[in-house]
Amino acid sequence: MGAIGAGLAVLGAGLGIGLIGKGATESIARQPEAAGKVQTAMIIAAALIEGAALFGVVVGLLASTGS
């Protein structure tokens, strides 16, 4: 059961990072001069999502080995 939770955490992270990339690409296409700021914000947001996903994977795997 914990492996399902870990998989869902990774799936959610993948979707979230994909949406961030989509939004950043659209923003840069509209305002190319803001590309540096958009990329910086995108990388920070993606890192936060990855951290949350890693936490979800660890909790899911610990839950599956604990019972």
C-alpha positions in Angstrom: 0.0 0.0 0.0 2.9 2.4 0.7 4.3 1.8 -2.8 1.0 3.1 -4.2 1.3 6.2 -2.1 4.9 6.7 -3.2 3.9 6.3 -6.8 1.1 8.8 -6.4 3.6 11.3 -4.9 5.9 10.9 -8.0 2.9 11.2 -10.3 1.8 14.4 -8.7 5.3 15.9 -8.8 5.6 15.1 -12.5 2.3 16.7 -13.3 3.2 19.8 -11.1 6.6 20.3 -12.7 5.0 19.8 -16.2 2.5 22.6 -15.4 5.3 24.8 -14.2 7.3 24.3 -17.4 4.2 25.0 -19.5 3.5 28.2 -17.6 7.1 29.3 -17.8 7.3 28.6 -21.5 4.1 30.6 -22.2 5.4 33.5 -20.0 8.7 33.7 -21.7 6.9 33.6 -25.1 4.8 36.6 -24.1 7.6 38.6 -22.5 11.1 37.4 -23.6 12.8 40.1 -21.6 11.6 38.5 -18.3 13.1 35.1 -19.2 15.7 35.2 -16.4 13.2 36.0 -13.6 10.8 33.4 -14.9 13.4 30.7 -15.2 14.6 31.4 -11.6 11.1 31.3 -10.2 10.5 28.1 -12.2 13.6 26.3 -10.9 12.7 27.3 -7.3 9.1 26.1 -7.6 10.3 22.8 -9.2 12.8 22.2 -6.4 10.0 22.7 -3.8 7.8 20.3 -5.6 10.6 17.7 -5.8 11.3 18.1 -2.1 7.6 17.4 -1.3 7.6 14.5 -3.6 10.7 13.0 -2.1 9.1 13.4 1.3 6.0 11.6 0.1 8.1 8.7 -1.4 10.0 8.3 1.8 6.8 8.3 3.9 5.2 5.8 1.5 8.1 3.5 1.6 8.4 3.7 5.4 4.7 3.0 5.7 5.0 -0.1 3.5 8.0 -1.5 5.5 6.6 -0.6 8.9 3.6 -2.9 8.8 
